[in-house]
Amino acid sequence: MKTNNVPMIAAKFIGVHTQIEGKCFTFIKIVYEEAGLSIDFYYQPVITSIDELSNSENIGKIIFLMRKGSDSYLFSHIAIIYDNYSVIHYSRRMNKECIYKVEISSFEEILKVYDLVPNPYASSQNKKVKNPRL
């Protein structure tokens, strides 16, 4: 899957204050559709370490995140790897502030709030994973 246009397309939304229906999931879908790519999560990489995040081959791919201290869902947030140091995502709340905008967060910043989790779709090849309420 060619994802090299994804960060550039996603960047067009930076700083736009809006409430995207469906939140981060819808933002990813909009970006991938505009890039002409399938949003089939079964084929997204399983990225579970900082080393994999900073691998330039993963730029434009999706990561799955879980808010620290939460065990409610398989994942609670998704983002796109923007470059070797950061992700781009639709954020409703990073810390305590509600912001409702697309922003770039460094790996360090995002990993203060979230933990990386394995792609729940890749691990359940024959089962449909229900999308959580993101």
mmCIF file of the C-alpha atoms, coordinates in Angstrom:
data_MODEL
# 
_entry.id   MODEL 
# 
loop_
_atom_site.group_PDB 
_atom_site.id 
_atom_site.type_symbol 
_atom_site.label_atom_id 
_atom_site.label_alt_id 
_atom_site.label_comp_id 
_atom_site.label_asym_id 
_atom_site.label_entity_id 
_atom_site.label_seq_id 
_atom_site.pdbx_PDB_ins_code 
_atom_site.Cartn_x 
_atom_site.Cartn_y 
_atom_site.Cartn_z 
_atom_site.occupancy 
_atom_site.B_iso_or_equiv 
_atom_site.pdbx_formal_charge 
_atom_site.auth_seq_id 
_atom_site.auth_comp_id 
_atom_site.auth_asym_id 
_atom_site.auth_atom_id 
_atom_site.pdbx_PDB_model_num 
ATOM 1   C CA . MET A 1 1   ? 0.000   0.000   0.000  1.00 0.00 ? 1   MET A CA 1 
ATOM 2   C CA . LYS A 1 2   ? 1.432   3.366   -1.024 1.00 0.00 ? 2   LYS A CA 1 
ATOM 3   C CA . THR A 1 3   ? 0.925   5.789   1.816  1.00 0.00 ? 3   THR A CA 1 
ATOM 4   C CA . ASN A 1 4   ? 3.450   8.470   0.856  1.00 0.00 ? 4   ASN A CA 1 
ATOM 5   C CA . ASN A 1 5   ? 0.737   11.063  0.011  1.00 0.00 ? 5   ASN A CA 1 
ATOM 6   C CA . VAL A 1 6   ? -1.203  10.494  3.209  1.00 0.00 ? 6   VAL A CA 1 
ATOM 7   C CA . PRO A 1 7   ? 0.743   12.899  5.497  1.00 0.00 ? 7   PRO A CA 1 
ATOM 8   C CA . MET A 1 8   ? 0.531   15.710  2.919  1.00 0.00 ? 8   MET A CA 1 
ATOM 9   C CA . ILE A 1 9   ? -3.225  15.227  2.514  1.00 0.00 ? 9   ILE A CA 1 
ATOM 10  C CA . ALA A 1 10  ? -3.749  15.012  6.283  1.00 0.00 ? 10  ALA A CA 1 
ATOM 11  C CA . ALA A 1 11  ? -1.723  18.204  6.804  1.00 0.00 ? 11  ALA A CA 1 
ATOM 12  C CA . LYS A 1 12  ? -4.368  20.196  4.909  1.00 0.00 ? 12  LYS A CA 1 
ATOM 13  C CA . PHE A 1 13  ? -6.620  19.734  7.948  1.00 0.00 ? 13  PHE A CA 1 
ATOM 14  C CA . ILE A 1 14  ? -4.125  20.963  10.594 1.00 0.00 ? 14  ILE A CA 1 
ATOM 15  C CA . GLY A 1 15  ? -5.573  23.539  12.936 1.00 0.00 ? 15  GLY A CA 1 
ATOM 16  C CA . VAL A 1 16  ? -9.072  23.313  11.509 1.00 0.00 ? 16  VAL A CA 1 
ATOM 17  C CA . HIS A 1 17  ? -11.382 23.555  14.501 1.00 0.00 ? 17  HIS A CA 1 
ATOM 18  C CA . THR A 1 18  ? -14.334 21.342  13.708 1.00 0.00 ? 18  THR A CA 1 
ATOM 19  C CA . GLN A 1 19  ? -16.234 18.450  15.125 1.00 0.00 ? 19  GLN A CA 1 
ATOM 20  C CA . ILE A 1 20  ? -15.761 15.648  12.637 1.00 0.00 ? 20  ILE A CA 1 
ATOM 21  C CA . GLU A 1 21  ? -18.576 13.156  13.063 1.00 0.00 ? 21  GLU A CA 1 
ATOM 22  C CA . GLY A 1 22  ? -17.000 9.873   14.057 1.00 0.00 ? 22  GLY A CA 1 
ATOM 23  C CA . LYS A 1 23  ? -13.935 11.686  15.370 1.00 0.00 ? 23  LYS A CA 1 
ATOM 24  C CA . CYS A 1 24  ? -10.461 10.226  14.682 1.00 0.00 ? 24  CYS A CA 1 
ATOM 25  C CA . PHE A 1 25  ? -11.793 7.223   12.752 1.00 0.00 ? 25  PHE A CA 1 
ATOM 26  C CA . THR A 1 26  ? -13.640 9.466   10.281 1.00 0.00 ? 26  THR A CA 1 
ATOM 27  C CA . PHE A 1 27  ? -10.615 11.741  9.880  1.00 0.00 ? 27  PHE A CA 1 
ATOM 28  C CA . ILE A 1 28  ? -8.458  8.737   8.904  1.00 0.00 ? 28  ILE A CA 1 
ATOM 29  C CA . LYS A 1 29  ? -11.134 7.544   6.488  1.00 0.00 ? 29  LYS A CA 1 
ATOM 30  C CA . ILE A 1 30  ? -11.409 10.980  4.830  1.00 0.00 ? 30  ILE A CA 1 
ATOM 31  C CA . VAL A 1 31  ? -7.638  11.232  4.372  1.00 0.00 ? 31  VAL A CA 1 
ATOM 32  C CA . TYR A 1 32  ? -7.231  7.708   3.021  1.00 0.00 ? 32  TYR A CA 1 
ATOM 33  C CA . GLU A 1 33  ? -10.143 8.119   0.592  1.00 0.00 ? 33  GLU A CA 1 
ATOM 34  C CA . GLU A 1 34  ? -8.685  11.397  -0.690 1.00 0.00 ? 34  GLU A CA 1 
ATOM 35  C CA . ALA A 1 35  ? -5.356  9.582   -1.211 1.00 0.00 ? 35  ALA A CA 1 
ATOM 36  C CA . GLY A 1 36  ? -7.201  6.884   -3.182 1.00 0.00 ? 36  GLY A CA 1 
ATOM 37  C CA . LEU A 1 37  ? -6.342  4.195   -0.627 1.00 0.00 ? 37  LEU A CA 1 
ATOM 38  C CA . SER A 1 38  ? -8.408  1.491   1.000  1.00 0.00 ? 38  SER A CA 1 
ATOM 39  C CA . ILE A 1 39  ? -9.074  1.945   4.686  1.00 0.00 ? 39  ILE A CA 1 
ATOM 40  C CA . ASP A 1 40  ? -8.992  -1.822  5.188  1.00 0.00 ? 40  ASP A CA 1 
ATOM 41  C CA . PHE A 1 41  ? -7.538  -2.105  8.679  1.00 0.00 ? 41  PHE A CA 1 
ATOM 42  C CA . TYR A 1 42  ? -6.685  -5.789  8.184  1.00 0.00 ? 42  TYR A CA 1 
ATOM 43  C CA . TYR A 1 43  ? -3.671  -4.712  6.119  1.00 0.00 ? 43  TYR A CA 1 
ATOM 44  C CA . GLN A 1 44  ? -2.348  -2.024  8.447  1.00 0.00 ? 44  GLN A CA 1 
ATOM 45  C CA . PRO A 1 45  ? 0.951   -2.847  10.139 1.00 0.00 ? 45  PRO A CA 1 
ATOM 46  C CA . VAL A 1 46  ? 1.134   -3.993  13.726 1.00 0.00 ? 46  VAL A CA 1 
ATOM 47  C CA . ILE A 1 47  ? 3.218   -1.197  15.229 1.00 0.00 ? 47  ILE A CA 1 
ATOM 48  C CA . THR A 1 48  ? 3.930   -1.657  18.907 1.00 0.00 ? 48  THR A CA 1 
ATOM 49  C CA . SER A 1 49  ? 7.267   0.075   19.549 1.00 0.00 ? 49  SER A CA 1 
ATOM 50  C CA . ILE A 1 50  ? 8.879   3.493   19.235 1.00 0.00 ? 50  ILE A CA 1 
ATOM 51  C CA . ASP A 1 51  ? 11.445  2.008   16.840 1.00 0.00 ? 51  ASP A CA 1 
ATOM 52  C CA . GLU A 1 52  ? 8.668   0.944   14.469 1.00 0.00 ? 52  GLU A CA 1 
ATOM 53  C CA . LEU A 1 53  ? 7.048   4.387   14.766 1.00 0.00 ? 53  LEU A CA 1 
ATOM 54  C CA . SER A 1 54  ? 10.221  6.111   13.634 1.00 0.00 ? 54  SER A CA 1 
ATOM 55  C CA . ASN A 1 55  ? 10.825  3.725   10.710 1.00 0.00 ? 55  ASN A CA 1 
ATOM 56  C CA . SER A 1 56  ? 10.406  5.847   7.573  1.00 0.00 ? 56  SER A CA 1 
ATOM 57  C CA . GLU A 1 57  ? 8.714   2.899   5.797  1.00 0.00 ? 57  GLU A CA 1 
ATOM 58  C CA . ASN A 1 58  ? 5.752   3.355   8.159  1.00 0.00 ? 58  ASN A CA 1 
ATOM 59  C CA . ILE A 1 59  ? 5.111   7.039   7.385  1.00 0.00 ? 59  ILE A CA 1 
ATOM 60  C CA . GLY A 1 60  ? 1.473   7.452   6.357  1.00 0.00 ? 60  GLY A CA 1 
ATOM 61  C CA . LYS A 1 61  ? 0.346   4.268   8.072  1.00 0.00 ? 61  LYS A CA 1 
ATOM 62  C CA . ILE A 1 62  ? -2.123  4.039   10.920 1.00 0.00 ? 62  ILE A CA 1 
ATOM 63  C CA . ILE A 1 63  ? -1.355  3.341   14.560 1.00 0.00 ? 63  ILE A CA 1 
ATOM 64  C CA . PHE A 1 64  ? -3.798  2.139   17.179 1.00 0.00 ? 64  PHE A CA 1 
ATOM 65  C CA . LEU A 1 65  ? -3.695  3.695   20.636 1.00 0.00 ? 65  LEU A CA 1 
ATOM 66  C CA . MET A 1 66  ? -5.268  3.130   24.043 1.00 0.00 ? 66  MET A CA 1 
ATOM 67  C CA . ARG A 1 67  ? -5.601  5.927   26.597 1.00 0.00 ? 67  ARG A CA 1 
ATOM 68  C CA . LYS A 1 68  ? -3.313  5.118   29.524 1.00 0.00 ? 68  LYS A CA 1 
ATOM 69  C CA . GLY A 1 69  ? -5.163  3.435   32.352 1.00 0.00 ? 69  GLY A CA 1 
ATOM 70  C CA . SER A 1 70  ? -8.095  2.407   30.142 1.00 0.00 ? 70  SER A CA 1 
ATOM 71  C CA . ASP A 1 71  ? -9.206  -1.093  29.296 1.00 0.00 ? 71  ASP A CA 1 
ATOM 72  C CA . SER A 1 72  ? -12.611 -0.264  27.838 1.00 0.00 ? 72  SER A CA 1 
ATOM 73  C CA . TYR A 1 73  ? -11.930 -1.070  24.184 1.00 0.00 ? 73  TYR A CA 1 
ATOM 74  C CA . LEU A 1 74  ? -9.436  -2.777  21.930 1.00 0.00 ? 74  LEU A CA 1 
ATOM 75  C CA . PHE A 1 75  ? -8.236  0.746   21.105 1.00 0.00 ? 75  PHE A CA 1 
ATOM 76  C CA . SER A 1 76  ? -9.491  4.223   21.900 1.00 0.00 ? 76  SER A CA 1 
ATOM 77  C CA . HIS A 1 77  ? -7.710  6.395   19.330 1.00 0.00 ? 77  HIS A CA 1 
ATOM 78  C CA . ILE A 1 78  ? -6.034  6.088   15.939 1.00 0.00 ? 78  ILE A CA 1 
ATOM 79  C CA . ALA A 1 79  ? -3.502  8.334   14.253 1.00 0.00 ? 79  ALA A CA 1 
ATOM 80  C CA . ILE A 1 80  ? -1.373  8.533   11.117 1.00 0.00 ? 80  ILE A CA 1 
ATOM 81  C CA . ILE A 1 81  ? 2.410   8.415   11.329 1.00 0.00 ? 81  ILE A CA 1 
ATOM 82  C CA . TYR A 1 82  ? 3.336   11.845  9.965  1.00 0.00 ? 82  TYR A CA 1 
ATOM 83  C CA . ASP A 1 83  ? 7.128   11.646  9.873  1.00 0.00 ? 83  ASP A CA 1 
ATOM 84  C CA . ASN A 1 84  ? 9.966   9.986   11.809 1.00 0.00 ? 84  ASN A CA 1 
ATOM 85  C CA . TYR A 1 85  ? 9.084   11.966  14.948 1.00 0.00 ? 85  TYR A CA 1 
ATOM 86  C CA . SER A 1 86  ? 5.344   12.594  15.039 1.00 0.00 ? 86  SER A CA 1 
ATOM 87  C CA . VAL A 1 87  ? 1.772   11.589  14.270 1.00 0.00 ? 87  VAL A CA 1 
ATOM 88  C CA . ILE A 1 88  ? -1.119  13.556  12.837 1.00 0.00 ? 88  ILE A CA 1 
ATOM 89  C CA . HIS A 1 89  ? -4.538  12.955  14.341 1.00 0.00 ? 89  HIS A CA 1 
ATOM 90  C CA . TYR A 1 90  ? -7.971  14.376  15.010 1.00 0.00 ? 90  TYR A CA 1 
ATOM 91  C CA . SER A 1 91  ? -7.845  15.138  18.677 1.00 0.00 ? 91  SER A CA 1 
ATOM 92  C CA . ARG A 1 92  ? -10.726 15.915  20.864 1.00 0.00 ? 92  ARG A CA 1 
ATOM 93  C CA . ARG A 1 93  ? -8.622  15.898  24.002 1.00 0.00 ? 93  ARG A CA 1 
ATOM 94  C CA . MET A 1 94  ? -4.899  15.353  24.481 1.00 0.00 ? 94  MET A CA 1 
ATOM 95  C CA . ASN A 1 95  ? -4.568  16.272  28.134 1.00 0.00 ? 95  ASN A CA 1 
ATOM 96  C CA . LYS A 1 96  ? -7.462  17.937  29.945 1.00 0.00 ? 96  LYS A CA 1 
ATOM 97  C CA . GLU A 1 97  ? -8.260  20.527  27.297 1.00 0.00 ? 97  GLU A CA 1 
ATOM 98  C CA . CYS A 1 98  ? -10.962 19.778  24.708 1.00 0.00 ? 98  CYS A CA 1 
ATOM 99  C CA . ILE A 1 99  ? -9.596  21.013  21.403 1.00 0.00 ? 99  ILE A CA 1 
ATOM 100 C CA . TYR A 1 100 ? -11.488 19.360  18.522 1.00 0.00 ? 100 TYR A CA 1 
ATOM 101 C CA . LYS A 1 101 ? -8.913  19.819  15.795 1.00 0.00 ? 101 LYS A CA 1 
ATOM 102 C CA . VAL A 1 102 ? -6.405  18.043  13.618 1.00 0.00 ? 102 VAL A CA 1 
ATOM 103 C CA . GLU A 1 103 ? -2.920  18.414  15.040 1.00 0.00 ? 103 GLU A CA 1 
ATOM 104 C CA . ILE A 1 104 ? 0.565   17.003  14.911 1.00 0.00 ? 104 ILE A CA 1 
ATOM 105 C CA . SER A 1 105 ? 1.877   15.489  18.131 1.00 0.00 ? 105 SER A CA 1 
ATOM 106 C CA . SER A 1 106 ? 5.379   14.202  18.723 1.00 0.00 ? 106 SER A CA 1 
ATOM 107 C CA . PHE A 1 107 ? 5.734   10.510  19.561 1.00 0.00 ? 107 PHE A CA 1 
ATOM 108 C CA . GLU A 1 108 ? 6.807   11.556  23.057 1.00 0.00 ? 108 GLU A CA 1 
ATOM 109 C CA . GLU A 1 109 ? 3.745   13.762  23.489 1.00 0.00 ? 109 GLU A CA 1 
ATOM 110 C CA . ILE A 1 110 ? 1.241   11.170  22.245 1.00 0.00 ? 110 ILE A CA 1 
ATOM 111 C CA . LEU A 1 111 ? 2.836   8.367   24.287 1.00 0.00 ? 111 LEU A CA 1 
ATOM 112 C CA . LYS A 1 112 ? 2.394   10.412  27.481 1.00 0.00 ? 112 LYS A CA 1 
ATOM 113 C CA . VAL A 1 113 ? -1.370  10.109  26.989 1.00 0.00 ? 113 VAL A CA 1 
ATOM 114 C CA . TYR A 1 114 ? -1.716  6.825   25.057 1.00 0.00 ? 114 TYR A CA 1 
ATOM 115 C CA . ASP A 1 115 ? -0.104  3.405   24.820 1.00 0.00 ? 115 ASP A CA 1 
ATOM 116 C CA . LEU A 1 116 ? 0.509   1.740   21.463 1.00 0.00 ? 116 LEU A CA 1 
ATOM 117 C CA . VAL A 1 117 ? -1.643  -1.343  21.021 1.00 0.00 ? 117 VAL A CA 1 
ATOM 118 C CA . PRO A 1 118 ? -1.490  -4.048  18.352 1.00 0.00 ? 118 PRO A CA 1 
ATOM 119 C CA . ASN A 1 119 ? -3.783  -3.731  15.351 1.00 0.00 ? 119 ASN A CA 1 
ATOM 120 C CA . PRO A 1 120 ? -6.914  -5.527  16.622 1.00 0.00 ? 120 PRO A CA 1 
ATOM 121 C CA . TYR A 1 121 ? -8.034  -6.230  13.060 1.00 0.00 ? 121 TYR A CA 1 
ATOM 122 C CA . ALA A 1 122 ? -4.829  -8.020  12.032 1.00 0.00 ? 122 ALA A CA 1 
ATOM 123 C CA . SER A 1 123 ? -5.026  -10.394 14.992 1.00 0.00 ? 123 SER A CA 1 
ATOM 124 C CA . SER A 1 124 ? -8.570  -11.486 14.201 1.00 0.00 ? 124 SER A CA 1 
ATOM 125 C CA . GLN A 1 125 ? -8.335  -12.497 10.553 1.00 0.00 ? 125 GLN A CA 1 
ATOM 126 C CA . ASN A 1 126 ? -11.618 -14.420 10.477 1.00 0.00 ? 126 ASN A CA 1 
ATOM 127 C CA . LYS A 1 127 ? -13.584 -12.318 12.954 1.00 0.00 ? 127 LYS A CA 1 
ATOM 128 C CA . LYS A 1 128 ? -15.046 -8.894  12.431 1.00 0.00 ? 128 LYS A CA 1 
ATOM 129 C CA . VAL A 1 129 ? -13.870 -6.472  15.094 1.00 0.00 ? 129 VAL A CA 1 
ATOM 130 C CA . LYS A 1 130 ? -16.502 -4.005  16.125 1.00 0.00 ? 130 LYS A CA 1 
ATOM 131 C CA . ASN A 1 131 ? -15.280 -0.419  15.936 1.00 0.00 ? 131 ASN A CA 1 
ATOM 132 C CA . PRO A 1 132 ? -15.291 1.155   19.373 1.00 0.00 ? 132 PRO A CA 1 
ATOM 133 C CA . ARG A 1 133 ? -17.016 4.452   20.023 1.00 0.00 ? 133 ARG A CA 1 
ATOM 134 C CA . LEU A 1 134 ? -14.073 6.745   19.413 1.00 0.00 ? 134 LEU A CA 1 
# 
